[in-house]
Amino acid sequence: MERRINFLNWKIFKDYVPEKIDTVILPVGTIEAHGVGPLGTDNLIPEDISANIAEKINAFIAPTIPYGLTHSLLPYPGSLTATSASFKSYVKDVSFSLADNGFKKIIIMNGHGGQIQELKEIGYELYEQKKARSIIVHWWILTAKLTEEFFGEAGGHSALDENAMVFAAYPETVKQELLDEKDIYLYNSGIQSVPFPGSVILYKEHQGRPRFNIEEAKQFREKVISYIADNIQDILNRWEKI
């Protein structure tokens, strides 16, 4: 069945929410430089994950909120941002409206690290003000151990894990021929620069360089999607005891 709210008739929505479906996934990301991947990587990955877990956890999918909090990569061409206040206010308004429409469980599928604190605050406020339960998923953090087990090394920004996810789902958007060694930067917390001197950001030396093996990327994507679905379902099951 169709899971995307964008494509549902209001009468069909009414028939399902909340009696048959009381869970909704809200993908959230941003627009920013991503090495040899698309500017919308942080939106495309959460959308892809959401589309592939919605049936498993019996959820609808709300339209994506594509503009987030871009910081150190904002000076790169094509990168866009909102302010912290406007971002939080907007995501909160949308989340609250979803709760008002009957959703009792709201899963925010986040693809970007610049807005973790704002989303955490929204999760608390959703329960305090709407009595709606929430799960905030930062997919690359949740699956960091899986990344190391699968690839034998850590990922990074537009690096091994993130590049594989977007490459597997949207291979035509990843431009391997554009990769330049100067794009790759090893992050060091002892020195800060704006913008970062590279849009492929590694966090461990000699680990995380993007790969372009499509079969490997597809296998990784399948494992990530399954792992995220299992973790969400475990929380939903445990909630039944509360």
C-alpha positions in Angstrom: 0.0 0.0 0.0 1.0 3.6 -0.4 2.8 4.9 2.7 3.7 8.4 1.6 1.3 11.0 3.0 1.9 13.2 -0.1 0.2 10.6 -2.3 -2.8 9.8 0.0 -6.3 11.1 -0.3 -7.6 12.7 2.9 -10.4 10.2 3.2 -8.0 7.3 3.0 -5.8 9.0 5.6 -8.9 9.3 7.8 -9.6 5.6 7.5 -6.2 4.6 8.6 -5.0 7.2 11.2 -4.9 6.5 14.1 -6.9 3.2 14.3 -4.8 1.2 11.9 -1.6 3.3 11.7 -0.5 5.5 14.5 3.2 5.9 13.6 4.7 8.3 11.2 8.3 8.8 9.9 9.5 12.4 9.3 12.7 12.5 7.2 14.9 15.6 8.0 18.1 16.7 6.4 19.8 19.7 4.8 21.4 20.8 1.6 25.2 20.9 1.6 28.4 19.9 -0.2 29.0 16.1 -0.1 32.2 15.3 -1.8 31.3 13.6 -5.1 27.7 13.0 -4.0 24.7 15.2 -4.4 23.9 18.3 -2.4 20.8 16.6 -1.1 22.6 13.5 0.3 21.3 14.3 3.8 17.7 14.2 2.5 18.0 11.3 0.1 19.4 8.8 2.6 16.7 9.4 5.2 14.0 9.2 2.5 15.4 6.0 1.2 15.6 4.4 4.7 12.1 5.6 5.5 10.6 4.2 2.3 12.2 0.8 3.1 11.2 0.5 6.7 7.7 2.0 6.7 5.9 -1.3 5.9 8.0 -3.2 8.4 7.0 -1.0 11.3 3.5 -0.1 9.9 4.1 3.6 9.5 3.2 6.4 7.1 5.9 8.7 5.8 5.5 12.5 6.0 7.1 14.8 3.4 10.7 15.5 4.0 12.0 18.7 5.7 15.0 19.4 3.4 16.5 22.5 4.9 18.6 22.1 8.1 21.5 23.7 9.9 24.5 23.7 7.6 27.6 25.1 9.4 31.2 24.5 8.3 30.3 23.5 4.8 28.0 26.5 4.2 30.5 28.4 2.1 30.6 25.6 -0.5 28.5 26.4 -3.6 25.0 25.2 -3.4 25.0 24.7 0.4 21.9 26.1 2.2 20.9 26.7 5.8 18.3 27.8 8.2 18.8 29.4 11.6 18.6 27.2 14.7 15.5 29.0 15.9 13.6 28.8 12.6 14.6 25.2 12.0 13.5 24.1 15.4 10.3 26.0 15.3 9.4 24.6 11.9 10.2 21.0 12.6 8.4 21.3 16.0 5.3 22.8 14.2 5.3 20.0 11.7 5.8 17.3 14.4 3.0 18.8 16.6 0.7 18.9 13.6 1.3 15.3 12.9 0.4 14.5 16.5 -2.7 16.6 16.2 -3.7 14.5 13.2 -3.7 11.3 15.3 -0.1 10.0 15.2 0.9 8.8 18.6 4.5 7.8 17.6 6.7 10.1 15.6 10.0 8.9 14.2 12.3 11.7 13.0 14.8 10.1 10.5 17.7 12.6 10.5 20.4 12.7 7.9 22.5 15.6 9.2 24.7 16.1 12.2 24.3 19.9 12.6 20.8 19.7 14.2 21.1 16.9 16.7 20.4 19.1 19.8 17.4 20.8 18.2 15.8 17.5 17.4 16.5 16.1 20.8 14.7 19.1 22.3 11.7 18.6 20.0 11.5 15.0 21.1 11.0 16.0 24.7 8.6 18.8 23.9 6.5 16.4 21.8 5.8 14.3 24.8 5.5 17.1 27.3 3.0 19.1 25.2 1.3 16.5 22.9 1.8 13.2 24.8 3.3 11.8 21.5 6.2 9.4 21.8 9.2 10.0 19.6 12.3 8.3 18.2 15.1 10.4 16.8 17.3 8.4 14.5 20.7 9.7 13.4 21.3 6.8 11.0 25.2 7.1 10.7 25.7 7.2 14.4 23.3 4.3 15.1 25.1 2.2 12.5 28.7 3.3 13.2 29.6 -0.1 14.6 27.9 -1.9 11.7 30.0 0.3 9.3 33.2 -0.8 11.0 32.2 -4.4 11.0 31.1 -4.4 7.3 34.0 -2.4 5.8 36.7 -3.0 8.4 37.0 0.7 9.0 35.1 3.8 10.2 33.1 6.1 8.0 32.8 9.8 7.8 31.1 12.8 6.1 30.5 11.9 2.5 33.0 9.1 3.1 32.8 5.4 3.2 29.3 4.8 4.8 27.4 7.9 3.6 28.8 7.6 0.1 27.8 3.9 -0.1 24.3 4.7 1.0 23.6 7.3 -1.6 25.6 5.4 -4.3 23.5 2.2 -3.7 20.1 4.1 -3.8 20.9 6.7 -6.4 24.1 5.7 -8.3 23.6 8.3 -11.0 24.0 11.1 -8.5 27.5 10.1 -7.4 30.3 11.4 -9.7 33.4 9.3 -9.0 35.3 11.2 -11.7 35.1 14.4 -9.7 37.0 13.0 -6.7 40.2 15.0 -5.9 42.6 14.1 -3.2 42.2 17.7 -1.9 38.5 17.0 -1.3 39.5 14.6 1.5 40.3 16.1 4.9 41.2 14.3 8.2 39.3 16.1 11.0 41.2 17.2 14.0 39.4 18.6 17.0 42.4 20.8 17.8 42.0 23.0 14.8 38.8 24.6 13.5 38.2 26.2 10.1 35.2 27.6 8.3 34.7 26.3 5.8 36.2 22.9 6.3 39.1 22.5 3.8 37.5 19.4 2.3 33.9 18.1 1.8 34.9 14.5 2.4 35.6 14.4 6.1 37.4 11.5 7.7 37.5 11.0 11.5 40.2 8.3 11.7 43.5 8.3 9.9 43.6 6.1 6.8 40.0 5.1 7.3 36.8 6.1 5.5 37.8 6.9 2.0 34.8 6.6 -0.3 34.5 3.4 -2.4 32.6 2.9 -5.6 31.8 -0.8 -5.7 28.0 -0.9 -6.4 27.4 -4.4 -5.2 29.3 -3.7 -1.9 27.3 -0.5 -1.5 24.0 -2.3 -2.0 24.8 -5.0 0.5 25.8 -2.3 3.1 22.5 -0.4 2.4 20.5 -3.5 3.0 22.2 -4.2 6.3 21.8 -0.5 7.4 18.1 -0.5 6.6 17.5 -3.8 8.3 19.5 -2.7 11.4 17.6 0.5 11.7 14.2 -1.2 11.3 15.1 -3.7 14.0 16.2 -1.1 16.5 13.0 1.0 15.9 10.8 -2.1 16.2 12.5 -3.0 19.5 11.6 0.4 20.9 8.0 0.2 19.7 7.7 -3.3 21.3 9.1 -2.1 24.6 6.8 0.9 24.6 3.9 -1.6 24.7 4.9 -2.4 28.3 4.6 1.2 29.5 
